[in-house]
Amino acid sequence: MEPNDIIKPENRVYGKPRLMNDNPMHYCPGCSHGVIHKLIAEVIEEMGMEEQAIGISPVGCAVFAYNYIDIDWLEAAHGRAPAIATAVKRLNPDKMVFTYQGDGDLAAIGTAETIHAANRGENIVIIFVNNAIYGMTGGQMAPTTLEGMPTSTCPYGRNIALNGYPLKISNLLAQLEGTCLVTRQSVQTAAAVRKAKKALRKAFENSMAKKGTSVVEFVSTCSSGWKMTPEKANKWLEENMFPFYPLGDLKNVE
């Protein structure tokens, strides 16, 4: 059997998905993006949707996703990915359209686009990587930065009186009539990766079944922005991020 031959998932030995190319990744050591990329590539491949998948990536660490996963991609202005995805899906209803966004992009400059696309029930998937910081541009405070969490723009920690509360954007999206699935996942352990993959598969299937908008939030690390080793970042994630952003389904309409 040739390396690129399709193998049933239950018989597959661990390896790089066929849709992942050989370009060296630019992500920092310990970054969650690489694992999430792998899961997206695996799910698209296993669904046989390589020719139907269209990804929309905006500004931020996710901007180079097109450089690693060999499907069709469009670039969007900062925060505008859900608006672009809306147009693409409506013009090409047979395509499997998804966005790939960070917390600064989705929950800050793109808040309006995110909420209104979800409220309309667009048949797209929104993949949301939440590491509570602006990872690419210098580690500034994001809407999702935890109370007391230091960043380059709040070096003494987020001050609620000055900066307001962290934004649980997925909780807001779960209240909208147009969303069919809103779930929080992570990729810091092998067990978490398996659960996250199932959530992605469910989201992509929802979009093709025209059930509405699916949101998959990944509560993630940013070793560089957090100024930690990958090992310490994973521990900090579990001890601090998970209590505020608990994992699991916030909404799941069958």
Salt bridges, closest charged atoms under 4 A:
ASP22 OD1 - LYS16 NZ 2.50
GLU42 OE2 - LYS38 NZ 3.07
GLU42 OE1 - LYS197 NZ 3.08
GLU45 OE2 - ARG12 NH2 3.63
GLU45 OE2 - ARG18 NE 3.29
GLU46 OE2 - ARG12 NH1 2.91
GLU46 OE2 - LYS197 NZ 2.77
GLU50 OE2 - ARG18 NH2 3.11
ASP105 OD2 - HIS78 NE2 3.76
GLU113 OE2 - ARG80 NE 3.50
GLU122 OE2 - ARG90 NH2 2.64
GLU122 OE2 - ARG120 NE 2.62
GLU205 OE2 - ARG201 NE 2.84
GLU217 OE1 - ARG184 NE 2.96
GLU254 OE1 - LYS202 NZ 2.95
